[in-house]
Amino acid sequence: MSFFERLSERIAAVDSVVSVGLDPDPDRLPAHVTDADLPRWAFNRRIIDATHEYTACYKPNAAFYEDADGWRALAETVAYAHGKNVPVLLDAKRGDIGSTARQYASVLDTVDAVTVNPYLGGDSLRPFLERESKGVFVLCRSSNPGGADLQGLELAGGARVYERVAALAAEWNSRGNVGLVVGATAPEELATVREQVPDLPFLVPGVGAQGGDEAAAVEHGLANGVGLVNSSRGIIFAGETARGAERDPGQYFGAAGEAARRLRRRLEAHR
């Protein structure tokens, strides 16, 4: 089965398009719920336990794992998520050429999908695209304010850079394994890209802590019911303000589960 076929099954099973970003910032890990050996893994495991019933996919960001213990924690996290029948999308935004690209693409031996940066062109993404059973989400219109500095530039003929990226992604989708990253903080651009490429699933970041448009994320993010709407800090660190969480790990992680449940409910109202 392809990644998007598996994702479709997962979405149907849990009635959710929620992606939970597993970004265990060391400065925010609660000391009373981690262990000395692999604190990120211990944190992620408890988050997965609390949220998997409401989650279509987990999205760890590679930046939080790029050290020796971090890669170990990531491998444990992926295995644990798979044990709950939840796919894992690594947010790495890779993009390079030759042997470097092939080495970057080897991460797909472990995870189910990855985000990539198209700035170096189609040959830089070929090692990822050749993994037919894996998902490849091409960065198109990011959720940060500065994304418009380059992505919004107008090209000869009037198209924007992000529109050109979307057109190329459609060409690269010969194996049916390509999606786009399009942020919920730019709902007009999100609608524009969906009109341009009606059949590509989107990963839509920017809801939750970044305040993105949830209705637009659902209306334009899904293709044939398949797509992901991501929240990271708004879910995994919801326990920071939960009453009693500073003393009770159950309260801390219960707050994460409740945040995921609420997001699923809000998103389902727009499906």
N, C-alpha and C positions, 0 to 999 in steps of 0.2 A: 504494500500500500504506500501511496505517496504521503508526504507530511500533511498536505491539505486534506486528504481523505481521512487520515487519522484525527486531524484537528476537527473536522466536521463531525465525526463520531463522538468526540469528547464534548463538543458544544451541545450536541443533542442529549448526551447522557446526563449532563449537569445543568442543562438549560441556561447556559451562561457563555458570554464572550469575554469575561474578565481575564486579563493577564495580570499576574502579581509579580512585580519587580522585586527580585531577591537581591537587594543591594545593602549588605550588612556593614554599614559604615562603622569602623572600629570605635570612633568617638561617640557613637550612640548606642552601642550594645549594652544592654542592662547587665551589670555585673552579677546579679543574683540569679540569672537564668542561663549562664554560659559555663563552659568548662575550660580548664587551663590548656588542654591539648589542642582542640579544634573549636574555639568559641564561635566562629562563623557557622560551622556545620551544626553545632548545637542550637544556635539561634534559628537557622533555616529549618531544621527539623521540626522545631516547635511551631514555626510559622506555617509550614506545610500541614502539620497535624490540624492546625486551627482553621485553615482556609481551603483545603483541597476540595471540600464538598461544593464550593462556590466558584471554582477556578477551572478555566479552560486550558491555561498554559502558565508555566512559570518562566520568568525572563530575568535571569541573573545578568548583571552587567559585569563584563570581564575586568573592568578597572578595580573591582573590589576583591579580585582573586589572583592578581598577577604577582604572586610571590610563591615560594615553595609550599608553605602551609596552605596558602590560598587555593592553589590548584588541587591539592588534596581535598580541601573542604568542598570545592566545586564538584569534584568527582563523586564524593559522598552525597552531596545534595542532589545531583542528577539521578543517581541510583535510587535514592529515597523517593524522589518525585515519581520516577518510573514505577516504583513499587505501589504507588497510589494511582497508577494509570494516567498520570498527567504528563504531557509532553513538555520538553524544555527547549526554549529558544534563547541562545546566548547572544546578548547584545554586545557585539564586539566592534562593529563598524569597520571591518577589515577591508583593505583594498591595496594591493600591491601587484607586482609582476613576477613571472618566472617561478623559480624555486621558492621564493618567499611566499608567493600566493599559494603555492601547493602546500607549503608547510602550514600556513594559516588555515587552509581548508581542512587539514587533518583533524581539526577540532570536531568536525562533523562525524568522526568515528564515535564520539561520546554523546553529543547533543543531537537534537532533532532538527534544529533550524538555527540560522545565524543571520545577523544583520551585516550588510556590507556597504562600503562607500564606493560609488561609481566614478569618482573623480579621475581615476586613471584609465577609464574606458573598459570596453567589453573584454579585452584579453586579460585584464586583471581579475575579472570575476569568473572566468571560464572554469578554473578548478573547483569553484563552489557550485556552479551551474551544472557541472557534469555529474554531481551527486544527485541522481534523479529522484531518489526517495527522500531527500532532505529539502527543507524549506530555505529559501534565500530571500530575505527582505532587503530591498534596495532603498537606501536613504534617499528620499525625494524632497519632502518639505518638512524640516525639523520643527520641533515645538518651541525652541528657544527664540527670543526676540532677534538675536543677531543672525538667525538663519536667513533672513531676507537679504542680508548684505550681498550674498552671492546667488542664493537660490532664486531670488526675485528679480535678478537682472534680466533686462529685455534683450533678446537676440535679434539678429537680422530676420525680418519677416514677422516680428511682433510677439513670438512665443517667449515665455519666461524659461529660465534655466530649469526650474523644477518640472515644467511641462515637457521639456526635451528629455529629461531623465525618465519621466513616465512613459514617453513614446519608446525610448530605447528598452525599457524594462519589458514592455509588451513584445518587442522583437526578441528579447532574450528568453522569453517564456516558452520556447519550443518544447520543453519537457514538462510543462505545467507545474513548475516548482517555484515560481517567482511571485513575490508579493512586494508591496511598497510600504515604507515608513512615511506616514503623513500625519502631522500633529493636529490635535484637537484645538490648539490655541489659534489656528488660522482656518476657521470654518469655511470662509469663502474659497480659499485655495483648495481645501479638502473637497468641496463640492465640485470645483473645476476639474481636479484630477480624476474624481470618480466618473464624471461625464466623459472624460477622455479615454479612460481604461475601465470599462464597465465590468470586466471579468477578473481583475486582479484583486485578491484579498489584501486588506491593509492591516498593518500594525499601527494603531493610533495611540501615541503617547500624549501626555500633557493634561489628562484629567486628574482630579485630586489636588495635590499640592500646587500644581501650576494653573489650576482654574480653567482648564479647557472646556469646550462646549460638548457636554455629554450627548445631547440630542443629535448634534451634527456627527459626532463620532460614530453613533449607531446608524444613522440614516445613510451616511456616505462611506462608512468604513467597511461594511459587509458586502461581499460579492456572493450571491446565491446562499446567503446565510452564514458565510464563513468570513471571519476576520477577528481581530483582537483589539480590545480597548484596555490600555495598560494604566495601572496605578502602582507606584512603588512606595514612596514615603508615607503617603496617605493611608496605606494599609499596614505595612510592616512596623511602623512606629506609632500606630494609633494608641498603643498602650502607654505611651509616655504621659498622657493626660488622663488615663483611666483611674478612677478612684480606687485606692488600695494597691495599685500595680507596683509601687515601689517596694512593697513587702510580699506580694503574692504573685508568683509567676503565672498562676492560672488566670488572674485578672488581666495581666499584661497581654498574654497571648489570646485570651478571650476577646479582648478589644480588637485585635487584628482580624480575628474571625468575623466579628460583628461588622467591621468596616468592609470586609470583602462581601459579606452577605448584603449589606445595604447598597453597595455599588452594583451588585448583580441586580437587585430589585429595581434600582433607578434605571439601569440600562435596559432591562427587560420591558420597562414601560414604553420604551421607544422602538422596540422590535416589532 
